[in-house]
Amino acid sequence: MTRLNDTTVAALPAAVARPAYDRKALKTGIVHLGIGAFMRAHMAAATEAAIAAGDLRWGITGVSLRQPDTRDALGPQDGLYTLAIRDADASGQPRQRLQVIGAVQALLVAPENPQAVLDAIAAPDTRIVSLTVTEKGYCHDPATGALRLDHSDIVHDLANPLVPRSAIGMLVYGLQLRQARGLGPITLMSLDNLPANGRVLRAAVLRFAEEIDSSLRTWIEGQCCFPCSMVDRIVPKTTDADRETVGAALGCTDTWPVLGEPFFDWAIEDEFAADRPDWRQGGARFVPDAEPFEKLKLRMVNGTHSSLAYLGAMAGWQTVDKAIGQPALRTHIEALMRDEIEPTLPALPGLDVAAYRHNLLARYANPALAHRTHQIAMDGSQKLPQRLLGTLRDRLTRGLPITRMALGLAAWMHYLRGEDELGQRYRIDDPHADALTALYQTSIDQGVSTASVHAMLAYAPVFGDLAGNAALTAALLPLLQSLQSHGVAATLSAVNRGELAA
């Protein structure tokens, strides 16, 4: 088949949405670091809506920080790609709606040409630099939020200003170039699942800047904006089967379409240094304070997603819809939301929490996404402090039961053994994989005891001040023992019957 590109897009079937604006008239207003599937199914889709409404200032330069695969796939397609929104009809049959996104104008690979990235950040038309670099991309300590000056990428970047490789280094050196050229300030915007993500980004940028030039730090601190935001859309990994399905519907080849659910949410603090797109055209909302929305998302969505993923992966339930289709797991996840997470949430006027919970369970049950549990299980050391431990700390402080929250944490510890209940081996995909695997093998793999649980909780990069916590240890002990001796299904049933409460 022919390839999707600017020439072939006009010949697509009528049912496929496509850019109706003049792509050649686009200016590049956004540089995005970490142009992965989530960004292309979320922020780029909202930007496409703002552009389609008539504001042509917001074309995107996408930057890959490690691999050239996105550039190699989309470059021959003139940056075009297909967003496939998937769900099921009333009879449960999968269906999809296709839209070709045209907002991405240019694609850079940072290791090949870091100067091009710095120049893009320092370009006159650039007003926003956004990031989806995952939690580990901030080179910070998840337990404290502080930039790790001993992180290998940060050490490299401080010593090699012309060839930075971390997102933080690229941002600061790009801002330094911008200042030297006499250009105005810009907005730096995190879209990653971190509490107060804008403030985490600001702290990392300012700390790095202080190391190289205190006057640069002062300029950034006084001129640039770092709005916090909450993003929400389930975006599974694209498979070869997805490429074939999308290609057949297009009548041409798209080497890297992205998938998403119909649900879309994005709450952004309306604090920008130099204008911004009207992302409301794509379903976003501008808010004075993103923190309540962040906490809702991190705890209700990300927290339960991680709990479900570790339990499902260990039981051999390979996708989220298959896992949530297990009655005992669905009962547990619903009770986890209702009984342990919801009481810790801030007030959100107008939010029907019960309806939100019901809708979230329906999103997990979407059979058209086939979102793999092992994909969600990646980078647990970076995710758990934000997704689970905040809720745990709140409940521990108030002396409230934590059995269901602790089960998610126990499932992560159990997952570190690298083999599911069906005997299938898998790789622990985590920046702390070696240390965590060794810790698991010398602690709870030798037998679940107070001492072995304490050894796990003493891993400071994840648990921080929870080391040796008596209530958390007491909750984890019976859960880990049950997971090791009886497995996931039996443990879930026992928790649902109230038999494993500390």
C-alpha positions, -999 to +999 in steps of 0.1 A: +000+000+000+010+037-003+023+056+027+002+081+047+017+116+040+007+151+028+001+138-007-020+108+001-041+122+030-066+138+007-075+104-008-084+087+026-120+074+030-146+100+039-151+085+074-115+093+084-111+128+099-081+148+086-066+183+087-087+208+069-063+237+075-031+246+055-003+227+072+023+248+053+009+279+071+016+265+106+041+281+129+059+261+155+048+273+189+054+241+209+084+220+215+076+187+231+102+165+248+093+128+248+070+124+217+056+090+227+022+074+222+005+092+252+014+127+240+003+119+205-031+106+217-036+134+242-019+168+240-014+167+203-050+158+197-061+188+218-037+210+200-050+197+167-085+209+178-071+244+187-054+246+153-085+234+134-104+262+151-082+287+133-051+294+154-022+283+133+005+294+158+007+260+175+025+235+154+046+210+173+083+200+171+085+166+187+118+155+203+127+119+210+152+118+239+167+084+233+156+065+201+150+075+165+120+052+160+093+078+162+112+101+138+119+072+115+082+062+114+067+096+111+093+115+091+084+098+058+047+106+067+054+144+070+046+140+107+011+127+100-002+098+120-036+083+129-053+084+162-076+054+166-103+060+193-115+025+204-144+012+225-172-013+221-207-009+208-239-019+227-234-055+218-198-055+231-182-055+196-150-035+193-152-003+171-129+025+162-130+061+150-100+074+130-085+109+128-053+119+111-034+144+133-014+171+115-001+192+144+034+176+144+055+196+120+091+184+127+107+155+145+141+156+162+163+129+178+182+145+207+213+122+207+218+128+170+216+166+172+213+181+206+220+216+193+189+214+171+168+208+203+184+237+220+178+259+190+141+248+189+137+258+225+154+291+218+134+298+186+114+331+185+081+314+177+084+289+206+061+298+235+057+264+252+080+235+259+060+205+272+072+171+285+061+135+287+093+119+298+078+096+325+085+099+362+121+087+358+128+114+333+130+141+359+162+126+374+148+132+409+144+112+441+108+100+440+107+099+478+117+136+482+112+152+448+147+167+448+169+167+417+196+141+420+229+159+412+245+124+413+222+110+386+244+099+357+226+120+332+227+151+353+265+146+360+270+142+322+250+173+314+267+196+339+300+186+324+289+187+287+267+217+281+268+213+243+255+177+243+229+174+271+210+141+273+185+147+301+153+166+297+163+189+325+197+196+309+181+203+276+156+227+291+181+247+310+207+250+282+179+259+258+167+286+282+202+298+286+205+302+248+171+319+247+183+344+273+215+350+254+196+357+222+175+383+240+142+364+236+113+365+260+104+339+285+084+307+278+062+282+296+075+248+306+047+224+311+049+188+325+022+163+314+036+135+336+019+117+364+036+134+393+020+153+421+025+191+415+043+182+383+049+218+374+065+225+407+086+194+405+098+205+371+104+241+383+125+228+412+146+206+390+152+233+364+161+259+390+184+235+408+202+226+376+204+263+366+219+272+399+247+248+393+257+265+360+248+302+364+230+318+393+219+347+371+202+323+347+184+308+377+172+343+386+160+349+351+141+316+348+126+320+383+113+355+375+102+351+339+092+315+331+060+298+341+056+261+352+018+253+353+007+221+369-016+199+350-035+166+352-038+144+321-061+114+317-066+090+288-058+053+285-033+048+257-021+012+252+010+002+232+005+000+195+009-036+181+016-049+146-021-060+145-031-025+153-010-012+124-027-037+100-062-028+112-056+009+109-039+005+075-068-015+062-093+012+072-071+040+058-063+022+025-026+032+031+002+024+055+006+043+088+037+028+104+029+042+139-007+050+146-017+055+183-047+042+201-068+057+228-101+054+246-130+079+240-125+094+275-103+125+276-095+148+306-069+175+310-070+201+338-043+228+333-034+258+356-040+289+334-005+303+341+014+309+308+043+332+301+036+339+264+001+328+254-012+293+248-036+274+225-073+272+233-070+235+243-107+237+254-115+230+218-102+195+224-118+189+258-093+205+282-102+228+310-082+257+325-083+258+363-068+280+390-054+251+409-047+216+394-038+199+427-073+185+435-076+171+399-040+157+402-049+139+434-081+125+420-063+112+389-032+099+407-051+081+434-083+069+417-069+062+382-032+056+385-033+040+419-059+015+410-044+009+376-011-001+393-028-023+419-048-040+391-017-044+369+005-061+395-022-084+407-033-091+371+002-097+358+011-121+386-022-141+380-015-143+343-043-119+334-025-102+305-048-072+298-067-048+319-101-058+306-094-095+313-082-086+348-111-064+357-134-091+343-124-114+372-152-109+398-129-110+428-105-084+414-134-061+403-149-063+438-115-054+453-108-025+430-142-010+435-139-013+472-104+001+471-117+032+454-149+036+476-135+026+510-099+036+511-091+062+483-122+083+481-121+094+518-086+109+512-097+130+482-100+168+484-134+184+477-141+188+440-173+208+436-196+193+410-178+159+410-201+129+415-175+106+430-197+075+427-203+082+390-166+088+385-159+054+401-185+037+380-171+053+348-136+043+357-146+006+361-162+008+327-131+023+312-110-006+326-135-030+311-131-016+276-124-047+254-111-027+224-079-014+241-062-047+252-040-026+275-014-050+288-008-052+326+029-056+321+030-022+303+014-005+333+037-024+357+068-007+343+089+017+365+072+008+397+099+024+418+091+057+402+053+054+401+044+039+435+054+070+456+029+091+437+002+065+430+000+045+463+021+058+490+005+092+493-029+076+500-012+052+524+004+080+543-028+099+546-046+068+560-018+059+583-017+094+598-055+092+605-053+056+619-075+042+591-074+007+577-050+002+548-056-035+538-066-029+502-040-002+496-013-025+511-024-053+488-013-032+458+020-026+474+024-063+483+016-072+448+044-050+435+068-066+459+056-101+448+060-090+411+097-085+417+102-122+416+101-121+378+078-151+373+040-152+373+017-180+387+017-197+353+055-201+354+060-174+327+092-154+332+092-116+326+118-088+328+115-062+356+115-030+336+125-004+361+155+020+366+161+003+400+156-032+386+190-046+397+188-032+432+152-042+437+156-077+424+186-083+446+167-069+476+137-091+469+159-122+466+176-116+499+145-106+518+109-118+512+120-144+487+137-161+516+104-160+536+079-134+546+087-121+581+088-088+599+125-086+592+121-093+555+093-067+551+114-042+570+142-048+546+119-040+517+105-009+534+140+003+541+146+010+504+147+047+507+143+058+471+108+044+471+096+044+507+114+073+524+100+079+559+079+047+557+109+026+566+100+004+596+064+016+598+047-008+622+012-005+609+023-009+572+044-039+581+015-055+600-007-050+569+018-063+544+028-095+563-004-115+559-009-103+523+026-112+512+023-146+529-010-153+512+002-142+477+033-164+481+014-194+495-020-192+479-018-169+449-036-139+437-071-152+433-073-168+467-058-137+483-083-115+466-112-137+479-098-136+514-094-098+514-130-094+500-142-116+529-123-094+554-100-122+565-066-106+559-070-073+577-041-065+600 
